[in-house]
Each structure stands twice: as structure tokens, then as C-alpha cells.
Amino acid sequence: MTFVTEAGKELLVGWVNQLNVPIYTPLNITVKGKGTAATPPGMNGAVFAVVTTQQPDNADDLALATLAGPVVLILS
């Protein structure tokens, strides 16, 4: 998925799984508009991932801080 960057801010992937608080991992830019991020351990079932520069402690605030996404992943 392509995304918009904010100058000078680290990009993160915010992961939401079940009713847990979001977990964040760095987004490593590979080419303009694309990147990779490690999946946090313990994620399973339906997982939502978004690109953000913030680290809110709940999914509602993460929705407001989202730059791209969400994307739904099914992990086992």
C-alpha cells in the first residue's frame, strides 16, 4: 500500500489485534512510497495495520492518527 510521509517524523506501523492496545513497529522505507515492518509477536487471527507517526494507547485515537490504512491481515 502506498502512503504519505510527514517530513522529519519516524513512520510506524500500528498493529491492532483483538481487544488489545495497539503495538508499534518501525516502518523501514524500501523505495519511495513503500516499506516493510516486522510483525509483533503474539499477533493472530484478524489483525489491522496502519501507517502513523504517533503512538496512541487506544484504537480510537490511532484511527485519528492514521496516515494510511487500515489493511486487514489474517495471521496464524
QUICOR-V877346 format. One record per residue. N is the residue number from 1. PHI is phi as a letter, one per 20 degrees, with the letter a starting at -180 (999 if undefined). OMEGA is omega as a letter, one per 40 degrees, with the letter a starting at -180 (999 if undefined). NEAR is the number of other C-alpha atoms within 10 Angstrom. Layout:
n,phi,omega,near
N,PHI,OMEGA,NEAR
N,PHI,OMEGA,NEAR
This chain:
n,phi,omega,near
1,999,i,10
2,e,a,11
3,b,i,15
4,d,i,13
5,e,i,16
6,d,a,11
7,g,i,7
8,m,a,7
9,d,i,10
10,f,i,13
11,e,a,22
12,c,i,22
13,d,i,28
14,e,a,31
15,d,i,24
16,c,a,22
17,c,a,18
18,l,a,12
19,d,a,8
20,f,i,11
21,f,i,15
22,f,i,19
23,d,a,20
24,c,i,24
25,c,i,17
26,f,i,17
27,e,a,19
28,e,a,15
29,f,i,12
30,d,i,9
31,b,a,8
32,g,i,10
33,n,a,11
34,b,i,13
35,a,i,15
36,c,i,13
37,b,i,14
38,f,i,11
39,f,i,15
40,f,i,12
41,f,i,7
42,n,i,9
43,f,i,17
44,b,a,13
45,m,i,13
46,f,a,13
47,c,i,16
48,d,a,19
49,c,i,22
50,c,i,21
51,e,a,27
52,b,i,28
53,d,a,21
54,d,i,19
55,c,i,16
56,f,a,18
57,e,i,12
58,b,a,14
59,f,i,18
60,f,i,9
61,f,i,12
62,f,i,22
63,g,i,16
64,f,a,11
65,e,a,17
66,f,i,18
67,e,i,20
68,b,i,17
69,o,e,17
70,e,i,17
71,d,i,12
72,d,i,14
73,d,i,14
74,d,a,10
75,d,i,11
76,c,999,8
